[in-house]
Amino acid sequence: MTLVRFFRADGTLDKEVEAASGQRLLDVAWAAREPLEGACEGVMACSTCHVIIDSEDFAKLPAASEEEEDLLDLAAHATRTSRLACQILLTDDMQSLSVRIPPEARNWMGR
Ligand code: FES
């Protein structure tokens, strides 16, 4: 299990949830009813699942693919620790992951 902490754009803690190894971060966010759109549901055709990973936790993640890097160039408010939540698979050795939902994230899919 991995403890995932979701923070609001202003940096305040929103929710802490336990997630099983192998789950996508996008699915965990949806289950927690975080306002993260993920319009293409993970087929790498949008950047609406953009999240900002805590700088301490960023090194726990495998490197982003070139395709992911290209899509992150389109994301609003991207930082050097930005990632696409649909591309992050949780593993037990992560133990915890702190994730900030960027400003102006939308929840157009009603999740
Ligand atoms: S949901 Fe579209 S790239 Fe992640």
Residues whose N, C-alpha, C, O or C-beta is under 5 A from the ligand:
A	BS01	FES	G38 A39 C40 E41 G42 V43 M44 A45 C46 S47 T48 C49 L84 C86
